[in-house]
């Protein structure tokens, strides 16, 4: 078993060829997304943060955004990586308050 997550990778500052380079150097990244950084299918990649930190350290001026969609409802997040550092941003699902005027 295990937990599957679908990943998308975006190079926010830098060149998109870095995604292809990362896929060539990391077996999990190879299956997580295509050369454009888009999701191929869900995979078990428990060390994604460690791997992204290492890759971003090799490209210290580049800012990467990794988006994840887990198996469970509401398990969406973004992680930003630069120079071996990471910012984790879990999704926040909100609902509008009831408004009688909006009833149709």
N, C-alpha and C positions, 0 to 999 in steps of 0.2 A: 504494500500500500504506500502511503505517503501523501503529501499535500502538493497539489499541482497549482502553479501560478502561471498566468500569461504575462509576458513582459514586452514593453516597447521601450526603445532607447532612442533618445534625441541628443544630438550634439548641439548645445545652445550657443557656445562660442568655440569655434574651431571648424574643422573640415569633416564632412560626412564620411570620408574614406576611413576615419578612425573606427567606425562601426565594423567595417569589413576587417580591419586589422585586429580588432578585439575578438571577432568571431574566429579568426585564424589562430589566435593564441589561447583561446579558452573553449574547452569542449562543451561546457554548458551553454555559453553564449552562442555557439555554433547552432544549437538546436532551439534556443530561446527566441531568436528573431532572425529575419533575413538581413541582407547587406544594407537595406534601407532603415533598419532598426524596428521594423514592424513585426508583430507577433506571428509566429508560425503555428505554434500550438502550446498548450500548457505543459510545463515540465517541473520536475523536482530539482530546484537549484537552491539548496539551503545556504550555500556560501556566496550568494550573489553580492552581498554587501562587502564581504572580504575581497572578492574578486574585483569588484568595481573600484574599491579603494586602491588596490594595487595598480590597476590599469590607469586610474586618474593620477596617481602619483607619478607615473611615467610620462604624463602629459599635463604638467602642473598649471598651465594657463587655460586649459580647456574646462568648460563647465558642461557636465553631463546631467541629463534628467532621465531617470529610470522610472517607468510607470508600471505598477503591478496590479493585476486583477486575480485575486485568489478564488478558491472554490466556494468559500462561504459567502453568503449574502452580506454585502457591505464591506468586504475586504478589498478595498481599493486604497492605493497609496502612491505617493511620489517620493523619490529620493533623489537629492541633488548631490553630485560628487565633484569635488575639485581638489587637486593636489593631495589626494589621500584622505580627505575629510568628507563627512557625510551629514546631510540634513534630512531627517525623516519627517514626512508630512502625511499623516493618515487622513483619509477623506472624512468629511463631516457631512452626514446626511441630515437635512433639515426639512421640515414640512411647514407650509403656511398655516397660520391660524385660521380657524373657521371664520368665514365672512358670508353672512346670509345674502348679501347683495350679489354674490358670485354664483348663487344657485341658479341653475338653468332649467 
